[in-house]
Amino acid sequence: MRTKFVRSILVGLLLASILVFAMSARSIWGGAKKTLQECINSAHHDNNLNTGVAPVGAILVPGLPITSSDIEWNDPGTERHYLADRSNAGVDIIDAENDVFVGRVTGFVGNPPAPNTGGGTATTNGAGPNGVVVTPNHVLWAGDGNSLIQVADVNPSSATYLQFLQPGGISTAWNNPAIPADACDGGTATTHYCGRADELGYDPKDHIIMIANPNALSAAACTGKPAGCAVTIDPYATFINADPPYNVLGHLSFVGAGGAEQPVWDAELGRFLVTIPGKLVNGAVVTPATIHVIDPTTQQESTPKPFVIDCQALTGVAGVGTTGMALAPFQHILVSACGFPIILTLNFKTGEIDPLNVITQVGGGDEVWYNPGDGRFYVTGPVGGVTGAQQQLGVIDAETSTWLQNTPDVAGKNPAAFQENNHIFTVVQITAAVAAAPNTDTSICATQFGVKGTGCIAVFTHAENEIAEGN
């Protein structure tokens, strides 16, 4: 207790000095100034270099083993961690302070039998839940199969807690009037081909949700063909009013794209940033990976052209893949692209990216996260980005764009951190074969915590946090 008290005094003095410095800097630098939060993050930097991250626990979720899952989200407002748990057709809710399961929003499509990325029936038009976001009014938004986005109440004190607020969901199905060939919904139970509604972001200024449909197929070309017909059309985004009546505001097509990934709200720009994979044909780049800047109020691009991620120039290998994206202070952006975490800024004068570093010690994975509580980016991927190598949780200093450490996270993916206690969560997804034979489980759940054949949510934190908790 005494150690905590002394540490609280020191932290208070540090923050007070930072505040004075920030106010002085504002008057000296004028336009070239840092925010208070940016100064606090900078003060964390030296400490970050010396405090490692390690696994400290495993959270069990009830129901079926976790063999299919997607995005995780930590919400400071509800102090909860949310996991898109397709195996249990719901979004799992974890108390992020005490690291325990507390509930589940059910009623999603789940993980229907493969192939389920395009569909052709109401039950095979993509899996769900997928992307997850919680807005400040304690409302969960989650992408679902069948081109739906679900809206649920996650306020524990509400009479409608864990219930859908829009029964039946909100449809993101769209037939592009500018390109008639881009028609993915024929309007009948067997001609829905718009695929799953996937990853999403929230604009708190205008109260708008942006969600991607990355796997749309041609309804005309696929009607009457088996589920999984692969006549792809351009991926697109849907914009939805985040306030009742939750009406669709518009759509935007990404012409020539190979998918559509993570929208991230950039408060400084007042725009969404979204990662868009490109296309390869016979090993040649037809469409590069890009970052688009989107005005949610007009549902249009805000720049003359998207920012190109040139994998050949950055990594020496031709590629067009990009998935997750996270935004840190100083407009430092981490994208998982070309197989690696890449930190960059956007140069609006040249229309090009300015790469700060390509992290080669770990692969890029899918979801990536910036934690303002410790000033670090988190990623999951194989050692050195080598396919088949041991899966790691990678830790990156967001200010200097330098790699700090890897820690083994076998079968873990999609990190998300809770800034109040700096706990980092990854979902540990096993295979159906491992679930059937638990003694074959080599995941971090089994080897570190003795949890076999079910998967879990692995919890990591800083060694200093654990020492402080014991004082």
Summary of the structure (lengths in Angstrom):
residues: 471
radius of gyration: 22.0
end to end distance: 5.8
largest distance: 71.9
contacts: 1721
relative contact order: 0.12
helix: 16%
strand: 38%
